Amino acid sequence: MTRFIPGRREGLLLLIVFVFFDYCCSGPRSGAARQGYAPCRETQPAAEQATLFSKTNSCKAALTAIAIAAADGREHALSFGRDPRGTIIRSAVSNGTSNSTIAPAISNRFADLHNHPENRPPSSGDLYHFIDQATATSGTYQKFILLPDGTVYALVLACLQDAADFNKHFPRRAGIHDTAAGRRYQPTFPGTLTEEINQLKGWGGASEEAALAFILQKYKAGIALLKKNPDGHFRRIYTIEQLQKDGTRSYQTRSCPD
């Protein structure tokens, strides 16, 4: 277990996060974008928090445990919490199926980690579960996803009110229950969003990563997609839409600088 004692840097970071949430949520949430919108600046505090946590011994050990468990080709998860003294504690690793797993319960849970058997970014089910947990913890929750190639994503909150609005305007659809296979699929986006994502990937040639980041931006979901870079820092992934000469649109991801 790792003892977490906030120092001057962490205390300042919490202050920055509070000021950012107030700025973000007090601004207008209609139209194409807020005036002065800066995708990197608005999520820098959350990215720094994710980076700090990822460097703790507890998180490093958890990544190793999930990577070992993932050798069976299924999803596995564990949760992070804190005991009354503020010490970071971890749950046992849960064993899921090829496409889903449950984040175990633990006291004062503030984050969870699971793997994807395929090299795919966070899913719709991951997103909706994150919204539920972020709402329950007033915005302090983090979700980490480990891929077979070593890529680590994180979902973090940028604006709690925006996330609540997204959840209201685009409610999840229950996953299909395949009785024959004994499998229940994760919650999915409503039909309108599913169709738009398919168009982004089909006509626009967007990767799954680019499509997810674009949807989060376009509909101001209040949630940011982070990705760990080779230096071990989490940075926001955002998508640039470009209009080509032939009238088609293309989509490319960008990563916020250090």
C-alpha positions as CSV (number, residue, x, y, z in Angstrom):
1,M,0.0,0.0,0.0
2,T,1.1,3.6,-0.7
3,R,0.5,6.3,1.8
4,F,-0.7,9.5,0.1
5,I,0.0,12.7,2.0
6,P,-0.9,15.9,0.1
7,G,2.1,18.3,-0.1
8,R,2.3,21.9,-1.4
9,R,2.2,20.8,-5.0
10,E,-0.9,18.6,-4.5
11,G,-2.6,21.3,-2.4
12,L,-2.1,23.8,-5.2
13,L,-3.3,21.3,-7.7
14,L,-6.6,20.9,-5.9
15,L,-7.0,24.6,-5.8
16,I,-6.4,24.8,-9.5
17,V,-9.0,22.0,-10.1
18,F,-11.6,23.9,-8.1
19,V,-11.0,27.2,-9.9
20,F,-11.1,25.4,-13.3
21,F,-14.5,23.6,-12.5
22,D,-15.9,27.0,-11.5
23,Y,-14.7,28.6,-14.7
24,C,-15.8,25.7,-16.9
25,C,-19.3,25.2,-15.5
26,S,-20.1,28.9,-15.2
27,G,-19.5,29.5,-18.9
28,P,-22.1,29.1,-21.7
29,R,-22.9,25.5,-22.7
30,S,-24.6,26.2,-26.0
31,G,-23.4,26.8,-29.5
32,A,-20.4,25.3,-31.3
33,A,-17.9,26.1,-28.5
34,R,-17.2,28.4,-25.6
35,Q,-15.4,31.6,-26.5
36,G,-11.7,31.1,-25.8
37,Y,-12.1,27.3,-25.6
38,A,-8.7,25.7,-25.1
39,P,-8.8,21.9,-24.9
40,C,-5.3,21.6,-23.5
41,R,-5.5,24.3,-20.9
42,E,-8.9,23.2,-19.5
43,T,-7.8,19.7,-18.7
44,Q,-4.2,20.3,-17.6
45,P,-5.0,20.0,-13.9
46,A,-6.8,16.6,-14.4
47,A,-4.0,15.4,-16.6
48,E,-1.4,16.3,-13.9
49,Q,-3.4,14.4,-11.3
50,A,-3.6,11.3,-13.5
51,T,0.2,11.5,-14.1
52,L,0.9,11.9,-10.4
53,F,-1.2,8.9,-9.5
54,S,0.2,6.8,-12.3
55,K,3.6,7.2,-10.8
56,T,2.7,5.8,-7.4
57,N,3.8,2.3,-6.5
58,S,0.2,1.3,-6.0
59,C,-0.8,2.2,-9.6
60,K,2.4,0.6,-11.0
61,A,1.7,-2.6,-9.2
62,A,-1.9,-2.6,-10.4
63,L,-0.9,-2.2,-14.0
64,T,1.4,-5.2,-13.7
65,A,-1.3,-7.3,-12.0
66,I,-3.8,-6.5,-14.8
67,A,-1.3,-7.1,-17.5
68,I,-0.5,-10.6,-16.1
69,A,-4.2,-11.4,-15.7
70,A,-4.9,-10.2,-19.3
71,A,-2.9,-13.1,-20.7
72,D,-6.2,-15.2,-20.8
73,G,-7.7,-12.8,-23.4
74,R,-10.4,-11.5,-21.1
75,E,-11.1,-8.2,-19.4
76,H,-10.0,-7.8,-15.7
77,A,-10.4,-4.9,-13.4
78,L,-9.5,-3.5,-10.0
79,S,-10.4,-0.5,-8.0
80,F,-8.5,2.1,-5.9
81,G,-9.7,3.6,-2.7
82,R,-8.4,5.1,0.6
83,D,-8.6,4.0,4.1
84,P,-9.4,6.4,7.0
85,R,-5.8,7.4,7.2
86,G,-5.6,8.4,3.5
87,T,-3.6,5.4,2.5
88,I,-4.3,4.2,-1.0
89,I,-5.8,0.7,-1.0
90,R,-6.5,-1.7,-3.9
91,S,-9.1,-4.3,-4.5
92,A,-8.5,-7.8,-5.7
93,V,-8.5,-8.3,-9.5
94,S,-11.9,-9.3,-10.9
95,N,-12.2,-11.6,-13.8
96,G,-14.6,-10.7,-16.6
97,T,-15.5,-11.8,-20.1
98,S,-14.0,-11.0,-23.5
99,N,-15.8,-7.7,-23.6
100,S,-16.7,-6.6,-20.1
101,T,-15.8,-6.7,-16.5
102,I,-17.0,-5.2,-13.2
103,A,-14.9,-2.7,-11.2
104,P,-14.9,-4.2,-7.7
105,A,-16.3,-2.2,-4.8
106,I,-13.8,-0.7,-2.3
107,S,-14.0,1.9,0.4
108,N,-13.7,5.5,-0.8
109,R,-13.2,4.5,-4.4
110,F,-11.6,7.2,-6.5
111,A,-10.3,5.3,-9.6
112,D,-10.4,2.0,-11.3
113,L,-8.3,0.2,-13.9
114,H,-9.2,-2.5,-16.4
115,N,-7.8,-3.9,-19.7
116,H,-9.1,-4.3,-23.2
117,P,-8.2,-7.6,-24.9
118,E,-8.0,-5.6,-28.2
119,N,-6.1,-2.4,-28.9
120,R,-9.3,-0.3,-28.7
121,P,-9.8,3.0,-26.8
122,P,-12.5,3.4,-24.0
123,S,-15.9,2.2,-25.0
124,S,-19.4,3.6,-24.6
125,G,-19.8,1.4,-21.5
126,D,-16.6,2.8,-20.0
127,L,-17.8,6.3,-20.6
128,Y,-21.2,5.9,-19.0
129,H,-19.7,4.0,-16.0
130,F,-17.3,6.9,-15.6
131,I,-20.1,9.4,-15.6
132,D,-21.9,7.5,-12.9
133,Q,-18.8,7.3,-10.7
134,A,-17.7,10.9,-11.3
135,T,-21.2,12.1,-10.3
136,A,-21.1,10.0,-7.2
137,T,-17.7,11.4,-6.2
138,S,-18.4,15.0,-7.2
139,G,-16.0,14.9,-10.0
140,T,-12.8,13.4,-8.5
141,Y,-13.1,10.0,-10.2
142,Q,-10.6,8.6,-12.8
143,K,-10.9,5.6,-15.1
144,F,-7.8,3.9,-16.6
145,I,-7.7,1.5,-19.5
146,L,-4.7,-0.7,-20.4
147,L,-4.3,-2.1,-23.9
148,P,-2.3,-5.1,-25.1
149,D,0.3,-2.9,-26.8
150,G,1.0,-1.1,-23.5
151,T,-1.1,2.0,-24.3
152,V,-2.8,3.5,-21.3
153,Y,-5.9,5.7,-21.6
154,A,-7.7,7.7,-18.9
155,L,-11.1,9.3,-18.7
156,V,-11.2,12.4,-16.5
157,L,-13.8,15.0,-15.7
158,A,-13.5,18.5,-17.2
159,C,-17.0,19.8,-16.1
160,L,-19.4,17.9,-13.9
161,Q,-22.5,19.9,-15.1
162,D,-21.6,19.2,-18.8
163,A,-21.2,15.5,-18.0
164,A,-24.6,15.4,-16.3
165,D,-26.2,17.3,-19.3
166,F,-24.6,14.8,-21.8
167,N,-25.9,11.9,-19.8
168,K,-29.4,13.5,-19.9
169,H,-29.5,14.4,-23.6
170,F,-27.8,11.2,-24.8
171,P,-29.0,8.4,-22.4
172,R,-27.4,5.0,-22.7
173,R,-29.1,2.1,-24.3
174,A,-29.0,-1.2,-22.4
175,G,-26.6,-3.8,-23.8
176,I,-28.0,-6.7,-25.7
177,H,-28.3,-10.0,-23.7
178,D,-27.1,-12.9,-25.8
179,T,-28.8,-15.8,-23.9
180,A,-27.2,-18.5,-26.1
181,A,-23.7,-17.3,-25.5
182,G,-24.4,-16.3,-21.9
183,R,-23.1,-12.8,-22.5
184,R,-24.5,-9.4,-21.8
185,Y,-23.0,-6.5,-23.8
186,Q,-22.2,-3.2,-22.3
187,P,-24.4,-0.1,-22.5
188,T,-24.2,1.7,-25.8
189,F,-24.7,5.2,-27.2
190,P,-28.3,6.1,-28.4
191,G,-28.9,5.5,-32.0
192,T,-28.2,9.0,-33.2
193,L,-24.7,9.0,-31.7
194,T,-24.0,5.5,-32.9
195,E,-24.9,6.5,-36.5
196,E,-22.7,9.6,-36.3
197,I,-19.7,7.7,-34.9
198,N,-20.1,5.1,-37.8
199,Q,-20.2,8.0,-40.3
200,L,-17.1,9.5,-38.8
201,K,-15.2,6.2,-39.1
202,G,-16.7,5.2,-42.4
203,W,-17.0,8.4,-44.6
204,G,-14.4,10.4,-42.6
205,G,-11.9,7.7,-42.0
206,A,-11.6,8.5,-38.4
207,S,-10.0,6.0,-36.0
208,E,-12.0,4.9,-33.0
209,E,-9.8,7.2,-30.8
210,A,-10.5,10.2,-33.1
211,A,-14.2,9.5,-33.3
212,L,-14.6,9.3,-29.5
213,A,-12.6,12.4,-28.8
214,F,-14.6,14.3,-31.5
215,I,-18.0,13.3,-30.0
216,L,-16.8,14.4,-26.5
217,Q,-15.8,17.7,-27.9
218,K,-18.7,18.4,-30.2
219,Y,-21.3,17.7,-27.6
220,K,-19.3,19.2,-24.7
221,A,-19.6,16.0,-22.7
222,G,-17.5,17.5,-19.9
223,I,-15.2,14.5,-20.2
224,A,-11.7,14.3,-21.6
225,L,-9.8,11.4,-23.1
226,L,-6.2,11.2,-21.9
227,K,-3.4,9.1,-23.2
228,K,0.0,8.3,-21.6
229,N,2.9,9.5,-23.7
230,P,6.3,7.7,-23.9
231,D,7.6,10.0,-21.1
232,G,4.9,8.8,-18.7
233,H,2.7,11.9,-18.8
234,F,-1.0,11.8,-19.5
235,R,-2.0,14.3,-22.1
236,R,-5.4,15.1,-23.6
237,I,-6.3,13.6,-27.0
238,Y,-8.5,15.9,-29.2
239,T,-9.6,15.7,-32.8
240,I,-9.1,18.1,-35.6
241,E,-11.8,18.2,-38.4
242,Q,-10.5,19.2,-41.8
243,L,-12.5,20.0,-44.9
244,Q,-10.8,18.6,-48.0
245,K,-10.9,20.2,-51.5
246,D,-13.3,17.5,-52.7
247,G,-15.8,18.5,-50.0
248,T,-15.2,15.5,-47.8
249,R,-14.1,15.8,-44.2
250,S,-11.2,14.1,-42.5
251,Y,-10.4,13.6,-38.8
252,Q,-7.0,13.5,-37.1
253,T,-6.1,13.3,-33.4
254,R,-3.7,15.7,-31.7
255,S,-2.1,15.4,-28.3
256,C,-1.7,18.3,-25.9
257,P,2.0,19.2,-25.4
258,D,3.9,18.8,-22.1
